[in-house]
Amino acid sequence: MRVTSSDPSLVVPKELLLDFDKHQLKFEYDIKVGTKTGTFTITLTPAVGRAVEVQVTVK
């Protein structure tokens, strides 16, 4: 699964390899943020299917 962020201050991996036998509906992953505040979007794009956007708020 390809991962992109709407701002370079959010450090995300370029790709996630998920084990769907273990994580069918939920998974957790830590991201790193810089000093920039605001609401950002992380986009998860699977090889097949629609992309999912997640909103992240940094205060």
N, C-alpha and C positions, 0 to 999 in steps of 0.2 A: 504494500500500500504506500503510495507516494504521499508525502506530507509537505505542505507549504504554509508560510505565514504571511499575513498582510503587511508586516513590518519587520525589517531586519533586526530590531531590538528584541524580538522573540526568537530564541534559539531552539529550533526543533530539528529532529533527525530528518534526513532526506527521504528515508524509507522506514516503515515499520514492518516487521515480520511477526504476524500474529498466529498463534496456535488456536484455530477455531474449535478444536475439540475441547479445549479448556476455557476459551473466552468467546462464547457464542454471542452474547448480548452486551457484555461489559468488559472494559479493560481500563487500566490506569497507566498513565505515563507522566513523568515529571518533565516540565519544560523550564527553561531558564529565561528570565526577563532582565532587561537592562534597567535604566533609571527612568525611562520614558513612561509616563502614565497615559491611560486611555483605554479604549475598547478596541480589541484587535480580533482578527479572524484567522483561525487555523483551518485549512482545508485538507481533508483526508480523501484521497482519490484511489479507489481500489482498481485492480486490473480489469474487473468486470463489474458493471453496475454504476450507480450514480454516486457522485461526490457528496461528502457530508461536510458541512461547515459548522465549526464550534466557535462560539464567542468567548473571548478571554478578556476580563477586566483587570487592569493593573492600576493599583492605587498607591 
